[in-house]
Amino acid sequence: SQTIHQWPATLVQPVGSPLSLECTVEGTSNPNLYWYRQAAGRGLQLLFYSVGIGQISSEVPQNLSASRPQDRQFILSSKKLLLSDSGFYLCAWSVGTGGPHGPQHFGDGTRLSIL
Amino acid sequence: AQSVAQPEDQVNVAEGNPLTVKCTYSVSGNPYLFWYVQYPNRGLQFLLKYITGDNLVKGSYGFEAEFNKSQTSFHLKKPSALVSDSALYFCALYSSASKIIFGSGTRLSIRP
């Protein structure tokens, strides 16, 4: 069966420090991968998505970047964190060929607090 | 433009009563709709989806959803609510290029 792992679960970082959040998927090949941010336990904002290795689409201009160095690995990064980067970050995957039939499956998220 | 709306920020129901969480959508073409649930400090869990076929879709944990094309709605329902159903619920619409648009969420509170 497929599983998705996200770490760390919580992270406290000072303003201006770098960031690296990692997400890996097991049990599937060539998944679509997604990074979302959720503010205040409400709606989800799509940050990046990827349909293949090295293919990254950015949805909103921001202080963050994403990379996909391996088929089932998705990394969210920042060189210098801002206070506004605080939030709950969620990684998700869907079947690469699923199109509209494939739901997205989510990791348990990383709660990021910027001090 | 494609969009999905959840008109209620919060729904309160007594345990044992039926529950409904509302969702409306706007899309050109066929809608592909999903419901997810989120428990505190967890990721979203997929409950059910509508692609085509029967207007009543059954999903996990006893939930079902009714697709109504004329009213452009996809309401989530359960005949008898449990306290453990208390959570944040998201309706979602397939957009394009494997992306999904999520509603703003509805907090469901079931009182004992």
Interface residues (C-beta under 8 A of the other chain):
Chain A: Q6 N32 G41 R42 G43 L44 L46 Y49 V51 S57 L90 A92 S94 G96 G98 G99 P100 H101 G102 P103 Q104 H105 F106 G107 D108 G109 R111
Chain B: Y32 F34 Y36 P40 N41 R42 G43 L44 Q45 F46 K49 I51 L88 F90 Y94 A97 S98 K99 I100 F102 G103 S104 G105
